[in-house]
């Protein structure tokens, strides 16, 4: 078993690298374990298999296929990840402070985040091609209304899109109600609308649920996510894969923000030529 702070990233890379060779049932199981890391860490083999709608033996075969001795060996990777995430922000800050020289903490943190943001943006051109971006623009430019869905770390991306679309006169609706009617809002979407959905591992379950709901209604989905095995990928008409850098466990959204800053302008220009 691979141990250490990078073990989950190594496992994720193994699954992404093996996706084309995995048998169908193993691929389904692999997609489930990556989409539900906390449940994998805390569940039993039987409960996980039931939730993933596979046999327990499938989970064991998946573990063997990925180079682990058994499912409990693979599960330990998720448990280590959960324990690492359990450390509070205060603990992270204490570790950062311990690494900085006296009187340099503020500058160290600032430059750490600047470097993480720069590295994320520098990789963006290799991650998202002009053709892929144009496909996203095409789907959203044709939409009567664009429904925006994002939670947690992804929320600022949708919030910026809502602001920019409003300024450019592009009709958009944020699906993020305070009174619990997100499903009802999503149910207003039609096939001539579109949804822009953002989620990164560990994927927000309510975001995925809304994506399934919209997909079942025939609403075209554009997704911003971080893996071919993201639960959003098979639901989307087109999706963009973006891997952000982090600093001391605090992950950047710089590359994603660059994309959502460009999108409204590109969509507005495309619509001018469609009229």
C-alpha positions as CSV (number, residue, x, y, z in Angstrom):
1,X,0.0,0.0,0.0
2,X,1.2,3.5,-0.8
3,X,1.3,5.6,2.3
4,X,1.8,9.3,3.0
5,X,0.1,12.5,2.3
6,X,0.1,11.9,-1.5
7,X,-1.4,8.4,-1.4
8,X,-4.9,9.6,-2.4
9,X,-3.5,11.6,-5.3
10,X,-1.5,8.5,-6.4
11,X,-4.6,6.3,-6.2
12,X,-6.6,8.9,-8.1
13,X,-3.9,8.9,-10.8
14,X,-3.9,5.2,-11.0
15,X,-7.7,5.1,-11.5
16,X,-7.6,7.8,-14.2
17,X,-4.7,6.1,-15.9
18,X,-6.5,2.7,-15.9
19,X,-10.0,3.9,-16.9
20,X,-9.7,2.8,-20.5
21,X,-8.7,-0.8,-19.5
22,X,-11.1,-1.3,-16.6
23,X,-14.0,-3.7,-17.2
24,X,-17.3,-2.0,-17.0
25,X,-18.2,-3.1,-13.4
26,X,-14.8,-2.1,-12.1
27,X,-15.0,1.3,-13.9
28,X,-18.4,1.9,-12.2
29,X,-17.0,1.0,-8.8
30,X,-13.9,3.2,-9.4
31,X,-16.1,6.1,-10.3
32,X,-18.2,5.6,-7.2
33,X,-15.2,5.4,-4.8
34,X,-13.7,8.6,-6.2
35,X,-17.0,10.5,-6.1
36,X,-17.7,9.4,-2.5
37,X,-14.3,9.4,-0.6
38,X,-15.7,10.0,2.9
39,X,-18.2,7.2,2.5
40,X,-15.4,4.9,1.4
41,X,-13.4,5.8,4.5
42,X,-16.2,5.2,6.9
43,X,-18.2,2.4,5.4
44,X,-17.9,-1.4,5.4
45,X,-17.3,-3.4,2.3
46,X,-20.9,-4.5,2.3
47,X,-22.4,-1.1,2.8
48,X,-20.1,0.5,0.1
49,X,-20.9,-2.3,-2.4
50,X,-24.7,-1.8,-1.8
51,X,-24.4,2.0,-2.3
52,X,-22.3,1.5,-5.4
53,X,-24.7,-1.2,-6.7
54,X,-21.9,-3.7,-7.1
55,X,-21.0,-7.0,-5.4
56,X,-18.4,-6.8,-2.6
57,X,-16.2,-9.0,-4.7
58,X,-16.1,-6.3,-7.3
59,X,-14.5,-3.9,-4.8
60,X,-11.9,-6.5,-4.0
61,X,-11.2,-7.0,-7.7
62,X,-10.9,-3.3,-8.1
63,X,-8.3,-3.1,-5.3
64,X,-6.3,-5.9,-6.8
65,X,-6.4,-4.3,-10.3
66,X,-5.0,-1.1,-8.8
67,X,-2.2,-2.9,-7.1
68,X,-3.5,-3.1,-3.5
69,X,-3.5,-6.3,-1.5
70,X,-7.3,-6.1,-0.8
71,X,-10.1,-3.6,-0.4
72,X,-9.2,-2.8,3.2
73,X,-5.8,-1.8,2.0
74,X,-7.3,0.5,-0.6
75,X,-9.8,1.8,2.0
76,X,-6.9,2.9,4.2
77,X,-5.9,5.4,1.6
78,X,-9.3,7.1,2.0
79,X,-9.1,6.9,5.8
80,X,-5.7,8.6,5.7
81,X,-7.2,11.3,3.5
82,X,-10.1,11.8,5.9
83,X,-7.8,12.1,8.9
84,X,-5.6,14.6,7.0
85,X,-8.7,16.7,6.1
86,X,-9.8,16.6,9.8
87,X,-7.0,18.9,10.8
88,X,-8.4,22.3,11.5
89,X,-7.5,25.5,9.6
90,X,-5.9,26.6,12.9
91,X,-3.5,23.7,12.7
92,X,-2.7,24.4,9.1
93,X,-1.9,28.0,10.0
94,X,0.3,26.8,12.8
95,X,2.3,24.6,10.5
96,X,2.7,27.5,8.1
97,X,3.8,29.8,10.8
98,X,6.4,27.2,12.0
99,X,8.0,27.2,8.5
100,X,8.3,30.9,8.2
101,X,11.1,33.0,9.6
102,X,10.3,35.5,12.3
103,X,8.4,38.4,10.9
104,X,8.0,36.9,7.5
105,X,4.8,34.9,7.9
106,X,2.5,37.4,6.0
107,X,4.8,37.6,3.0
108,X,5.4,33.8,3.0
109,X,1.7,33.1,2.8
110,X,1.1,35.8,0.2
111,X,3.8,34.5,-2.1
112,X,2.8,30.9,-1.5
113,X,-0.7,31.6,-2.8
114,X,0.6,33.7,-5.6
115,X,2.9,30.8,-6.7
116,X,0.0,28.3,-6.5
117,X,-2.2,30.6,-8.5
118,X,0.5,31.2,-11.1
119,X,1.2,27.5,-11.5
120,X,-2.5,26.7,-11.9
121,X,-2.9,29.3,-14.6
122,X,0.3,28.3,-16.3
123,X,-1.0,24.8,-16.8
124,X,-4.4,25.9,-18.0
125,X,-3.5,26.2,-21.7
126,X,-2.4,22.6,-21.8
127,X,-5.5,21.5,-19.9
128,X,-8.2,23.3,-21.9
129,X,-7.8,23.6,-25.7
130,X,-9.4,26.3,-27.9
131,X,-11.7,23.7,-29.4
132,X,-12.9,22.5,-26.0
133,X,-13.6,26.1,-24.9
134,X,-15.4,26.8,-28.1
135,X,-17.7,23.8,-27.5
136,X,-18.6,25.2,-24.1
137,X,-19.3,28.6,-25.6
138,X,-21.5,27.0,-28.3
139,X,-23.7,25.1,-25.8
140,X,-24.2,28.1,-23.5
141,X,-24.6,30.7,-26.2
142,X,-27.6,28.7,-27.6
143,X,-29.3,28.4,-24.2
144,X,-32.4,30.4,-23.5
145,X,-31.5,30.4,-19.8
146,X,-28.3,29.3,-18.1
147,X,-28.7,27.6,-14.7
148,X,-25.6,27.9,-12.5
149,X,-24.8,25.3,-9.9
150,X,-21.8,25.2,-7.5
151,X,-21.2,24.5,-3.8
152,X,-18.5,25.0,-1.3
153,X,-15.1,25.9,-2.9
154,X,-16.7,26.1,-6.3
155,X,-19.4,28.7,-5.3
156,X,-17.4,31.8,-6.2
157,X,-17.1,30.6,-9.8
158,X,-20.9,30.5,-10.2
159,X,-21.3,33.8,-8.3
160,X,-18.9,35.5,-10.7
161,X,-20.7,34.1,-13.7
162,X,-24.1,35.3,-12.4
163,X,-22.6,38.8,-12.0
164,X,-21.0,38.9,-15.4
165,X,-24.0,37.4,-17.2
166,X,-26.2,40.0,-15.5
167,X,-24.0,42.8,-16.7
168,X,-24.0,41.4,-20.3
169,X,-27.7,40.9,-20.4
170,X,-27.5,37.1,-20.5
171,X,-30.3,35.4,-18.7
172,X,-29.0,33.1,-15.9
173,X,-30.3,31.7,-12.7
174,X,-28.3,30.7,-9.6
175,X,-29.6,27.4,-8.2
176,X,-28.7,28.0,-4.6
177,X,-31.7,28.9,-2.6
178,X,-31.8,29.6,1.1
179,X,-35.3,28.1,1.5
180,X,-34.5,24.6,0.1
181,X,-36.2,24.8,-3.3
182,X,-33.2,24.0,-5.5
183,X,-34.9,21.0,-7.0
184,X,-38.0,23.1,-7.9
185,X,-35.7,25.7,-9.5
186,X,-33.9,23.0,-11.5
187,X,-37.2,21.6,-12.6
188,X,-38.0,24.8,-14.4
189,X,-35.1,24.1,-16.9
190,X,-36.0,22.9,-20.3
191,X,-34.2,21.3,-23.2
192,X,-33.5,24.7,-24.8
193,X,-31.8,25.9,-21.6
194,X,-28.4,24.8,-20.3
195,X,-26.7,24.2,-17.0
196,X,-23.2,25.2,-16.0
197,X,-22.1,23.1,-13.1
198,X,-18.8,23.2,-11.1
199,X,-17.6,20.6,-8.6
200,X,-14.2,19.3,-7.6
201,X,-13.3,16.3,-5.5
202,X,-14.7,15.5,-3.0
203,X,-17.7,16.2,-5.2
204,X,-20.7,17.9,-3.4
205,X,-23.5,15.3,-3.4
206,X,-26.3,17.8,-3.8
207,X,-24.5,19.2,-6.9
208,X,-24.3,15.7,-8.4
209,X,-27.9,15.0,-7.5
210,X,-29.0,18.2,-9.3
211,X,-26.9,17.3,-12.3
212,X,-28.6,13.9,-12.6
213,X,-32.0,15.6,-12.3
214,X,-31.2,18.1,-15.1
215,X,-29.6,15.4,-17.3
216,X,-32.8,13.3,-16.9
217,X,-34.8,16.3,-18.1
218,X,-32.7,16.6,-21.2
219,X,-31.1,19.8,-20.2
220,X,-27.6,20.2,-21.8
221,X,-24.9,20.3,-19.1
222,X,-21.6,22.0,-19.2
223,X,-19.3,21.0,-16.3
224,X,-16.1,22.4,-14.8
225,X,-14.5,19.6,-12.9
226,X,-11.1,17.9,-12.2
227,X,-11.2,14.3,-13.5
228,X,-12.5,12.1,-16.3
229,X,-13.9,10.0,-13.5
230,X,-15.8,12.9,-12.0
231,X,-19.5,12.0,-11.6
232,X,-20.3,15.1,-13.7
233,X,-18.4,13.9,-16.7
234,X,-20.8,11.3,-18.0
235,X,-23.8,13.6,-17.4
236,X,-22.3,16.5,-19.4
237,X,-22.7,17.4,-23.1
238,X,-19.2,18.9,-22.7
239,X,-16.9,19.3,-19.7
240,X,-13.6,20.9,-19.0
241,X,-11.0,19.3,-16.8
242,X,-9.0,21.7,-14.6
243,X,-6.4,20.7,-11.9
244,X,-5.6,23.5,-9.5
245,X,-2.4,23.8,-7.4
246,X,-2.6,24.2,-3.7
247,X,-0.5,25.9,-1.0
248,X,-0.2,24.1,2.3
249,X,-3.5,22.3,1.7
250,X,-5.4,25.4,0.6
251,X,-6.3,24.9,-3.0
252,X,-6.4,27.7,-5.6
253,X,-9.3,28.4,-7.9
254,X,-7.2,30.8,-10.1
255,X,-7.3,28.7,-13.3
256,X,-11.1,28.0,-12.9
257,X,-11.7,31.7,-12.3
258,X,-9.8,32.5,-15.5
259,X,-12.1,30.3,-17.4
260,X,-15.3,31.7,-15.9
261,X,-14.0,35.2,-16.5
262,X,-13.5,34.5,-20.2
263,X,-16.8,32.6,-20.7
264,X,-19.4,35.4,-20.4
265,X,-17.4,37.7,-22.8
266,X,-17.1,34.8,-25.4
267,X,-20.7,33.9,-25.0
268,X,-21.9,37.5,-25.4
269,X,-19.8,37.9,-28.6
270,X,-21.0,34.6,-30.0
271,X,-24.6,35.6,-29.5
272,X,-24.1,38.9,-31.4
273,X,-23.2,36.8,-34.4
274,X,-26.1,34.4,-33.9
275,X,-28.7,37.3,-34.1
